[in-house]
Amino acid sequence: MQNSKPDYYNNLDKTYIKIWDLLEVGLAKRDAPFHIPIFISGNDSNFEGRIIVLRGLDKENKTLSFHSDIRSNKIKFLKSNPKGSFLFYDKEEKVQLRISCNIKIHYQNDKTKKSWKKTSHMSRQCYLGEVAPGLDSSKPSSGLSDEVDNSKYTIEESEVGYKNFCIIEAFILSVEWLYLAAKGHRRAKFFLKNNHVDKKWLIP
């Protein structure tokens, strides 16, 4: 049981600072809960949620980003409806974030070239499949050749995967905060407009 309240408990400005602190830790540390949020996207008839790996954070421009295969279903969704949301939860911090965003897909531009160069040998494996993710298969399969599946490829040979690599950049519109406390939850919403942030409390 929580015996003491954090300094942001009744303070919107400190809560907003805490949000970015948690996101920065999530980006920097692979074992941090905020490193792997759920990303949700869809259209009028179908929505899908999936775990993604947080790959980028720009506090100044208020963006989050992650990598994807340009052939994946979520890209098709985002091209028809360029909006998405993230769901973050940290059990120890007892904090949930729901972040609504406008989406931009980067493909074969300066941004993707820079990120691809930094992508590790192992991580490039995800983009070396000969068929698109999500397609039917007559048998259990990783979608990779035996050589790729066993990491028997050089960094030079992995360059072919760049054609499937893209970056999803999310421009934050709003952040809904929920802090779970034994002696009273706290809920708030932050609307990000250019360099201005509107803040308000909500009933949990």
C-alpha positions in Angstrom: 0.0 0.0 0.0 1.2 3.5 -0.8 1.9 5.4 2.4 3.1 8.7 0.8 2.0 10.7 -2.2 4.5 11.8 -4.9 5.1 15.5 -5.3 3.1 15.6 -8.6 0.0 14.1 -6.9 -2.0 17.4 -6.8 0.1 19.4 -9.3 -0.6 19.5 -13.0 2.7 21.1 -14.0 4.7 18.5 -12.1 2.5 15.7 -13.5 3.3 16.9 -17.0 7.0 16.9 -16.2 6.6 13.3 -14.9 5.0 12.2 -18.2 8.1 13.2 -20.2 10.4 11.7 -17.6 8.7 8.3 -17.9 8.8 8.5 -21.7 12.5 9.4 -21.7 13.2 6.4 -19.4 11.1 4.2 -21.6 13.2 5.2 -24.7 16.5 4.8 -23.0 16.0 1.5 -21.1 14.9 -1.7 -22.7 13.6 -3.1 -19.5 11.5 -0.1 -18.7 7.7 -0.6 -18.9 7.3 2.4 -21.2 9.7 0.9 -23.7 7.0 -1.3 -25.2 3.6 0.4 -25.3 0.5 -0.7 -27.2 -0.2 1.1 -30.4 -3.7 1.2 -31.7 -4.9 2.2 -35.2 -7.7 1.3 -37.6 -10.5 2.5 -39.8 -14.3 2.7 -39.6 -14.8 -1.1 -39.4 -11.7 -2.5 -37.7 -9.2 -1.4 -35.1 -6.1 -3.3 -34.0 -3.7 -3.0 -31.1 -0.1 -4.3 -31.0 3.0 -4.0 -28.9 5.6 -1.8 -30.4 9.1 -0.8 -29.3 9.5 2.9 -28.6 12.4 4.1 -30.9 12.2 7.8 -30.8 11.1 10.7 -28.6 11.3 14.4 -29.4 10.1 16.6 -26.5 10.6 19.8 -28.4 8.4 18.8 -31.3 6.1 16.5 -29.1 6.6 13.3 -31.2 7.0 9.6 -30.6 8.2 7.2 -33.2 8.7 3.5 -33.8 9.8 1.3 -36.7 7.7 -0.9 -38.9 7.6 -3.0 -42.1 6.0 -0.9 -44.9 4.1 -4.0 -46.0 2.3 -4.5 -42.7 -1.4 -4.1 -42.1 -1.0 -1.1 -39.8 0.5 0.9 -42.7 -2.6 0.2 -44.7 -4.7 1.4 -41.8 -2.6 4.5 -41.3 -2.7 5.5 -44.9 -6.5 5.5 -44.8 -6.7 7.0 -41.3 -3.6 8.7 -40.2 -4.5 8.7 -36.5 -3.4 6.4 -33.7 -3.1 6.1 -30.0 -0.6 4.7 -27.5 -1.3 3.0 -24.3 1.5 2.9 -21.7 1.4 1.4 -18.2 4.0 1.2 -15.5 2.9 -1.1 -12.6 5.5 0.1 -10.1 4.8 3.8 -10.8 1.1 3.0 -11.0 0.8 5.3 -14.0 -1.2 4.8 -17.2 -0.9 7.1 -20.2 -3.2 7.2 -23.2 -1.7 9.3 -26.0 -3.6 10.4 -29.1 -1.6 11.3 -32.2 -1.6 12.3 -35.8 0.6 10.0 -37.8 3.2 10.5 -40.5 4.9 7.6 -42.3 8.5 8.0 -43.3 9.7 5.8 -46.1 13.1 5.9 -47.9 13.9 9.5 -46.9 16.7 11.1 -44.8 15.0 10.1 -41.5 14.8 6.4 -42.4 18.3 6.3 -43.9 19.7 7.7 -40.6 17.7 5.3 -38.5 18.5 2.3 -40.7 22.2 2.9 -40.3 21.8 2.7 -36.5 19.6 -0.4 -36.7 21.5 -3.4 -35.4 22.3 -6.6 -37.3 19.8 -8.6 -35.3 17.0 -6.0 -35.5 17.4 -5.9 -39.3 16.2 -9.5 -39.4 12.6 -8.3 -39.0 12.8 -6.7 -42.5 14.4 -9.6 -44.4 11.3 -11.6 -44.9 10.5 -12.4 -48.5 6.7 -12.1 -47.9 4.7 -9.5 -46.2 3.8 -9.8 -42.5 0.3 -11.1 -41.8 -0.2 -13.1 -45.0 -1.6 -16.7 -44.8 0.9 -19.5 -44.5 0.3 -23.2 -45.1 2.7 -24.1 -42.3 4.2 -22.6 -39.1 6.8 -20.1 -40.3 8.8 -17.1 -39.2 8.6 -15.8 -42.8 12.4 -15.9 -43.0 14.8 -18.2 -44.9 16.8 -20.6 -42.8 19.9 -18.5 -43.2 18.2 -15.3 -42.1 16.4 -17.1 -39.3 19.7 -18.3 -37.9 21.4 -14.9 -38.4 23.7 -16.3 -41.1 23.8 -13.0 -43.0 26.3 -10.1 -43.0 25.4 -6.5 -42.3 26.0 -5.9 -46.0 23.6 -8.6 -47.0 21.0 -7.1 -44.6 20.9 -3.9 -46.6 18.3 -5.4 -48.8 15.9 -5.1 -45.9 15.9 -1.3 -46.2 13.3 -1.5 -48.9 10.8 -2.8 -46.3 11.8 -0.5 -43.5 9.8 2.6 -42.4 9.3 4.9 -39.4 6.0 5.8 -38.0 6.2 9.3 -36.4 3.4 10.2 -34.1 2.6 13.9 -33.4 1.0 14.1 -30.0 -2.4 15.8 -29.8 -3.3 14.9 -26.2 -2.2 12.9 -23.2 -4.5 11.4 -20.7 -2.9 10.6 -17.3 -4.1 8.2 -14.7 -2.3 7.7 -11.4 -3.6 4.9 -9.2 -3.3 5.6 -5.5 -4.6 3.7 -2.5 -5.9 7.0 -1.0 -7.4 8.5 -4.1 -6.6 8.2 -7.8 -5.6 11.2 -9.9 -6.6 11.7 -13.6 -5.7 14.6 -15.9 -5.6 15.5 -19.5 -3.1 17.6 -21.4 -3.8 19.1 -24.9 -0.7 19.9 -26.9 -1.1 22.8 -29.3 2.2 24.0 -30.9 4.2 25.3 -28.0 1.2 25.5 -25.6 -0.2 22.9 -23.3 -3.7 23.1 -21.9 -4.1 21.1 -18.7 -7.1 20.0 -16.7 -8.1 17.5 -14.0 -10.6 14.7 -14.7 -12.6 12.5 -12.3 -10.8 9.1 -12.2 
